Amino acid sequence: MPESYKTEENENLLSPVQNQAISLLALGESITNVADQLNLSRKTVSFWSNNNVAFQNALRQIQSEIFDEAAARVRGLTARALDVISEGLENPNYRIRLTAATKILSLSTATLTPSSKPPEAGTPAKLCENCERDKIDEIMNGFDV
């Protein structure tokens, strides 16, 4: 498990094999694949995932950090992506122009609604985590040209 994801509390409560299982699950591996890779029964990994609070907390922490890193990357690429979409408005192909225009209109409608305002100063970022996931999914689902 990457050092940045380890906490002293989790280190004391979890075995090295559990830490390996957490790392694999956080990267998207299935319980079956994790069990196979670590020579464990699927039932053992499933039990840890469903009943071991320290295991669950460590997994959530890593998943949250991975999501936060990905969300930061998406935010960093947003301006470039919007530039590409706006270039589509100048494309001689009508279908590409129409797709770009439709995407811009849908993005502007989604981002100009009152519920999409950034949180007030002092508001914990985690309150908006699901909103951000929904926005990312909505944006990514519309790029079929």
C-alpha positions as CSV (number, residue, x, y, z in Angstrom):
1,M,0.0,0.0,0.0
2,P,1.4,3.4,-0.8
3,E,2.9,5.1,2.2
4,S,0.6,8.2,1.9
5,Y,-2.5,5.9,2.5
6,K,-1.2,4.3,5.7
7,T,-2.2,5.6,9.0
8,E,-0.7,4.5,12.3
9,E,-4.1,3.4,13.5
10,N,-4.7,1.2,10.4
11,E,-1.1,-0.2,10.6
12,N,-1.8,-1.4,14.1
13,L,-5.2,-3.0,13.2
14,L,-4.6,-4.5,9.8
15,S,-2.3,-7.3,8.7
16,P,0.1,-6.8,5.7
17,V,-2.2,-9.1,3.7
18,Q,-5.2,-7.0,4.6
19,N,-3.3,-3.9,3.5
20,Q,-2.5,-5.6,0.2
21,A,-6.1,-6.5,-0.3
22,I,-7.2,-2.9,0.4
23,S,-4.7,-1.6,-2.2
24,L,-6.0,-4.0,-4.8
25,L,-9.7,-3.3,-4.0
26,A,-9.1,0.5,-4.1
27,L,-7.6,0.1,-7.6
28,G,-10.9,-1.6,-8.8
29,E,-10.0,-5.3,-8.5
30,S,-13.0,-7.5,-7.6
31,I,-13.1,-9.5,-4.4
32,T,-12.6,-12.7,-6.4
33,N,-9.5,-11.3,-8.1
34,V,-8.0,-10.0,-4.8
35,A,-8.6,-13.4,-3.2
36,D,-6.9,-15.2,-6.1
37,Q,-3.9,-12.8,-6.2
38,L,-3.4,-13.1,-2.4
39,N,-4.1,-16.9,-2.1
40,L,-7.1,-16.3,0.1
41,S,-10.6,-17.5,0.0
42,R,-13.2,-15.1,-1.5
43,K,-15.2,-15.5,1.7
44,T,-12.2,-14.1,3.7
45,V,-11.9,-11.0,1.6
46,S,-15.6,-10.5,1.5
47,F,-15.8,-10.8,5.3
48,W,-13.1,-8.2,5.7
49,S,-14.9,-5.9,3.3
50,N,-18.3,-6.3,5.0
51,N,-17.4,-6.7,8.7
52,N,-14.0,-5.3,9.6
53,V,-14.4,-1.6,10.4
54,A,-10.7,-0.8,10.2
55,F,-10.5,-2.5,6.8
56,Q,-13.6,-0.6,5.6
57,N,-12.2,2.7,6.9
58,A,-8.8,2.2,5.3
59,L,-10.5,1.2,1.9
60,R,-12.8,4.3,2.0
61,Q,-9.8,6.5,2.8
62,I,-7.8,5.3,-0.1
63,Q,-10.8,5.4,-2.5
64,S,-11.5,9.0,-1.4
65,E,-7.9,10.0,-2.0
66,I,-7.8,8.3,-5.4
67,F,-11.1,10.1,-6.4
68,D,-9.8,13.4,-5.1
69,E,-6.7,13.1,-7.2
70,A,-8.7,12.1,-10.3
71,A,-11.2,15.0,-9.7
72,A,-8.2,17.5,-9.5
73,R,-6.9,16.1,-12.8
74,V,-10.3,16.6,-14.4
75,R,-10.5,20.2,-13.1
76,G,-7.0,20.8,-14.5
77,L,-8.0,19.6,-17.9
78,T,-11.4,21.3,-18.1
79,A,-10.1,24.5,-19.8
80,R,-8.3,22.5,-22.4
81,A,-11.4,20.3,-23.0
82,L,-13.5,23.4,-23.4
83,D,-11.0,24.8,-25.9
84,V,-11.4,21.7,-28.0
85,I,-15.2,21.8,-27.9
86,S,-15.1,25.5,-28.9
87,E,-12.8,24.6,-31.8
88,G,-15.5,22.2,-32.9
89,L,-17.8,25.2,-33.5
90,E,-15.5,26.3,-36.3
91,N,-15.3,22.9,-37.9
92,P,-16.6,22.7,-41.5
93,N,-18.5,19.5,-40.8
94,Y,-22.0,20.4,-39.7
95,R,-22.4,17.3,-37.5
96,I,-19.3,18.2,-35.5
97,R,-20.4,21.9,-35.1
98,L,-23.8,20.7,-34.0
99,T,-22.3,18.3,-31.5
100,A,-20.0,21.0,-30.1
101,A,-22.8,23.5,-29.9
102,T,-25.1,21.0,-28.1
103,K,-22.4,20.1,-25.7
104,I,-21.7,23.7,-24.8
105,L,-25.4,24.4,-24.3
106,S,-25.8,21.4,-22.1
107,L,-22.7,22.3,-20.1
108,S,-23.8,25.9,-19.7
109,T,-27.3,24.9,-18.5
110,A,-25.8,22.4,-16.0
111,T,-23.2,24.9,-14.7
112,L,-25.5,27.9,-14.5
113,T,-28.1,26.3,-12.2
114,P,-28.1,27.6,-8.6
115,S,-27.4,24.2,-7.2
116,S,-24.1,24.0,-9.1
117,K,-22.5,27.0,-7.4
118,P,-19.2,26.3,-5.6
119,P,-19.6,25.7,-1.9
120,E,-19.4,28.7,0.5
121,A,-16.1,29.3,2.2
122,G,-15.8,27.0,5.1
123,T,-18.1,24.3,3.7
124,P,-16.4,21.0,3.9
125,A,-15.4,19.7,0.4
126,K,-16.8,16.2,1.1
127,L,-20.4,17.6,1.1
128,C,-20.0,18.2,-2.7
129,E,-18.2,15.0,-3.5
130,N,-21.3,13.3,-5.0
131,C,-22.2,16.4,-6.9
132,E,-18.8,16.5,-8.5
133,R,-19.0,12.8,-9.4
134,D,-22.4,13.4,-11.1
135,K,-21.0,16.3,-13.1
136,I,-18.0,14.3,-14.2
137,D,-20.2,11.4,-15.3
138,E,-22.6,13.8,-17.1
139,I,-19.7,15.5,-19.0
140,M,-18.0,12.3,-19.9
141,N,-21.2,10.6,-21.2
142,G,-21.7,13.3,-23.8
143,F,-18.5,12.9,-25.8
144,D,-19.7,10.4,-28.3
145,V,-19.0,12.1,-31.7
